[in-house]
């Protein structure tokens, strides 16, 4: 296992733990931590020619794009108030990210 892959797995694990906390607490402040972890994953994975990293590219893109959509939804909220429509969208994007995290972990053999 390459050092980059190990770091990626660590970031994936950290993302999973942050999402668990978010689901349990509803604390949207955790999006900042998610952003940090996803940026690290992107840095390690994007442009990496390791066949393992290339094999998880589709699920990684799902994570990156869905998090971008979370940021877009949060930017449209008025005074940080999340209405029912925004909450529904956020839940869907988080669900998509969670599915991809599980898929990547399975592909890497860590679950």
ABEGO torsion letter per residue (X at the ends): XBAAAAAAAAAAAAAAAAAAAAAAAGBAAAAAAAAAAAAAAAAAABGBABAAAAAAAAAAAAAAAAAAAAAAAAAABBGGBBBAAAAAAAAAAAAAAAAAAAAAAAAAGAX
